[in-house]
Amino acid sequence: MKSATTSRGGSRISDLPIALDSSIRNQSARVHAALRSAIVEGRLQAGLQLPSSRSLAEQLGVRRNAIVAAYEHLASDGLLDARHGAGTYVAKDLPMPVGEASPVELSFAPPRRRAFALGHTFVEDDILRRLGGYLRHHVLTAGAEEIGYGDPRGSARLRAEIAQHLAVHRGVRCDPECIMIVSGTQHALRLCVEALLARGDAIWMENPGYYATQATLRTAGLKLVPVAVDDEGIDVAAGLCMKVKARAAYVTPSHQFPTGVTMSMRRRIALIDWARANESWIIEDDYDSEYRFAGPPLTALAGIGGERVIYVGTFTKILFAGLRLAYMVLPPEIAARVIAIRATLDRFPPRFMQDAVADLLADGSLARHTRRMRGRYREARDAVVATLREAAGDALQLYGPVQGLHLVASLPGGLSRDDAVRIRASANVDAKLLSETRLTAAGPEGFILGYSGHPLGELREAARRLGQAAREAVGKQPRPRPRPKR
Ligand SMILES: Cc1ncc(COP(=O)(O)O)c(C=O)c1O
């Protein structure tokens, strides 16, 4: 590559470090593409003077007109600065970053897979075969309506099935017109924020609470107000004491994440009264009510205080996370607003999978699958509880839930987050820590143990390792000194 100094003080290259892509048929497009990548990748630096069109045409063996056209195109892209009579330069203020491509830093952590990782489910071949069969059928028989743009709320058939399911199992009576299919709980939350809240608005959050929701709402610019959870669920009185005007509250009343507490009726009524008095919204995340191991299913909050409650349900637990199908039930007053927002984001959800899931609901196979899984998860819960009790003794206090797919094992006071991290590492498990779900520093430490989607033998082994590691850590604790006798 030959270079020289130009009258503008920059350098000039007579032989450009570019190669033409022969698969591009048009000569000027070929030159444009080669120069464009050389500039964007930083091989041609800002301010550098390019050769004349005649000289570059000779170097590259193309028509001069092709160089002139490519230079003009690059100037209109903002990548070249061509001044009549003064030569052609790589633009000083390039509109896009140039230089060495640096590795992209992703904040995304790969999903955890070892024993106790949350978010896994068992999916039997039979249900997958059925789902695949229905999906194939819908794709192969798709008409103009299925192939074109669709309703922002999603498939009418799936919405009708969900409405029926909610009426029978969750005590929620709703019009399918007010149901919207979304691609997961976080998607539902973002839609609520877009339609109903503004950046900087305060929202009550259960503390401890669902870490993914915390991240979603924080990213959406909301101010998270930690409200304590006790054995009746979110403490509404404590929330009122915070003296922050919250525009919404996010709650998991049927099975508080992570503590497993079911919100008492007293608290439900207090929360609904608060929402009505303050014209605030309650976002009810009802994520695992299909897996209740004892007693009748509880009526969802939306079945009691409907007009202030946005109900969010998901297929992640009854089927699997990769499905990316969830739904929200919108109070009629806000339905049009949320629908309009959704139409401006991803327009509407993918059609075929929704119809296939509607078929699984309609033919009863999803209900049968859920029943079988309920038995399997109950067995997993019991195995983990029994093994941990035996291995940990008093070193872990267990809260065996009557619902859901995880349990909490807390450490005695005096053990720190660092101790918990060490115990987790020594047990070689993917348990989440209680402190990882808290918005405030103080509070008990312990483990959140997902028992769904992991083989029973692995769970037993992992529970044994975790119990022993906890017992050893507690054994190393200095004993409290006896009080001196007076
Ligand atoms: C509290 C809570 N809400 C919702 C979900 C489901 O989220 P999604 O529908 O985005 O898969 C989970 C999944 O683990 C959860 O723990």
The ligand as an SDF file (V2000), in Angstrom:
LIG
                    3D

 16 16  0  0  0  0  0  0  0  0999 V2000
  -42.6040  -15.6930   39.3320 C   0  0  0  0  0  0  0  0  0  0  0  0
  -42.5990  -16.1520   37.9150 C   0  0  0  0  0  0  0  0  0  0  0  0
  -43.3970  -15.5350   37.0430 N   0  0  0  0  0  0  0  0  0  0  0  0
  -43.4420  -15.9090   35.7500 C   0  0  0  0  0  0  0  0  0  0  0  0
  -42.6690  -16.9420   35.2760 C   0  0  0  0  0  0  0  0  0  0  0  0
  -42.7640  -17.3300   33.8310 C   0  0  0  0  0  0  0  0  0  0  0  0
  -42.1910  -16.4250   33.0020 O   0  0  0  0  0  0  0  0  0  0  0  0
  -42.3630  -16.5420   31.4230 P   0  0  0  0  0  0  0  0  0  0  0  0
  -43.8260  -16.5770   31.1280 O   0  0  0  0  0  0  0  0  0  0  0  0
  -41.7200  -15.3000   30.9200 O   0  0  0  0  0  0  0  0  0  0  0  0
  -41.6570  -17.7670   30.9810 O   0  0  0  0  0  0  0  0  0  0  0  0
  -41.8170  -17.6060   36.1420 C   0  0  0  0  0  0  0  0  0  0  0  0
  -40.9650  -18.6820   35.6120 C   0  0  0  0  0  0  0  0  0  0  0  0
  -40.1450  -19.2810   36.1760 O   0  0  0  0  0  0  0  0  0  0  0  0
  -41.7800  -17.2070   37.4930 C   0  0  0  0  0  0  0  0  0  0  0  0
  -40.9850  -17.8270   38.3760 O   0  0  0  0  0  0  0  0  0  0  0  0
  1  2  1  0
  2  3  1  0
  2 15  2  0
  3  4  2  0
  4  5  1  0
  5  6  1  0
  5 12  2  0
  6  7  1  0
  7  8  1  0
  8  9  2  0
  8 10  1  0
  8 11  1  0
 12 13  1  0
 12 15  1  0
 13 14  2  0
 15 16  1  0
M  END
$$$$
